Amino acid sequence: MNNSQPRFEPLAELCSGVKDIFFISLNKNRTINFHSDNVSYITGYTVNEINSLPEKIHSLIGEEYLPAIKKEIADFESDSSKNGIEYSYRITSKDGKSIWLKEIQNVTRDSEGEIIQTDSIFINLTPSKTKEAELEKAYGKLTEINAAKDKFISIISHDLRAPFTTLLGFSEILLNEKDISEEEKNEYLRYIYDASKTQLNLINCLLDWSRLQTGRIKVEPARLNVKSAIAIAITPLTGDAVRKNIEVKIDIPADLYMSADERLISQAVLTLVSNAIKYTPEGKEVLIFSQRFKAGMIELVVRDEGLGIAEENQTKLFRIDQKFSLVGTNGEKGSGLGLTLMKEIIDKHGGQVWFYSKVGEGSEFHFTVPEAKNIALIVEDEIPVRTLYQRAIEAEMPNFEVKTADNGYEAIKMLKDFIPTIIITDHDMPLMNGIQLIEAIYKKESGKTIPVIVVSAKLNDEINRSYSKLGVDKIIPKPVNLEILVEAMKECLY
């Protein structure tokens, strides 16, 4: 700072640690004779660069604001009764960024009213303007959501009432008409059953969607084997597929794991596969496959050979303010909410949903979920051997994380925290041998198939038979050839 004494110099020193404020004083010749260090920090320009501009810092004002600001300044300077004014405007910094400034200007006039010194405080309003823009955007989004929910409530109110016409109408006939044939009675009961089933599905979807929206359903991710989770999720649809002679194929690598809430992700998959079966003609095929999508994410796809969705209806999917539902190839009805709920579930997992569809050719729905890294658990009491296995696996199978245990008891304790993709264990260990370990693991993880490779220096027919009864995938003699070990892992998993 120079040795002049503008009125803001003491204030400038007081505010020297505040990054969003700077001070400039101009003398009678409109040259900067005092400034604070933050000028360059906020504008990107040095004081010499600003001094060389015809209108000093006002030369940086955006063109859309410049005419109005110039007029305001001219009116102020010509009115000798005024000594202070405030302006707000946008400037462009040296690196091209937009900076909002508030200028509080005080002037010193001579006896004739001419300005002999101008002292200005500049406050950087950019952070507050950014917040303001964000709030306006959020307000607009909330207004849009609120309008969509109002329409959604209107649609749901109609859908909740509609089935009662069928339920009450046919119930009344069954109660009051005594001479109904058995065939008619069964037909009316079928109408009542179908309407009740549709209504229950709608209510369940509505409740789950509402709970997800309000946070009453917590997403609790766990490490899940994708192939196993999908197979279990679609089990309830076996009857529907068999009745329509539709083959549901699963093509998913055995070593693919996801981090997902098992109940919720099962519901999302169930919705997609149920729709695929519903809208696919008899004798066709539904395929479910999965692959790594990008770092940290996996992609799941449900492809059918069904009716497809017309282009004009595709924008209606996943929206709460647009009801869209097709009748299945055998007259099956849907709630119109299933896909909305499915997308909400995937959104809560941090994934994305998209689809491709063509009328008469079928649809292909994609979604992504976080990947859970594969884990190889090595149970080996000899540290050098354990280290060799670990290095070989990490070098040849980079998608695997390796965990190690000294003995069987330690391995069982570790299973409380994770389920490994594969286990490599020595047979002859202190405290608990390989057979006892595997028996304990399979008992603990009942219904879960974990591939196991056993290595041993003491193999014989009896030991081999014991492991074979337990369903052990591979038994390798010691000393182990590391290439053979890695190849055995790949054979077990792929």
Buried (B, 14 or more C-beta within 10 A) or exposed (E): EEEEEBEBBEBBEEBBEEEBBBBBBBBEEEEBBBBBEBBBEBBBBEBEEBBEEEBBBBEBBBEEBBEEBEEBBEEBBEEEEEEEBEBEBBBBBEEEEEBBBBBBBBBBBEEEEEBEBBBBBBBBBBEEBEEEEEEEEEEEEEEEEEEBBEBBEEBBEEBEEEBEEBBEBBBEBBEEEEEBEEEEBEEBEEBBEBBEEBBEBBBBBBEBBEEBEEEEBEBEBBBBBBBBBBBBBBEEBEEBBEEBEBEBEBEBBBBBBBBBBBEBBBBBBBBBBBBBBBBBBEEBBBBBBBEEBEEEBBBBBBBBBBBBBEEEBBEBBBBBBBBBBBEBBBEBBBBBBBBBBBBBBBBBBBBBBEBBBEEEEBBBBBBBBBBBEBBBBBBBBEEEBBEBBBEBBEEBBEEBBBBBBBBBBBBBEBBEEBBBBBBBBBBBBEEBBBBEBBEBBBEEEEEEEBBBBBBBEEBEEEBBEBBEEBEBBBBBEBEBEBEEBBEBBEEBBE
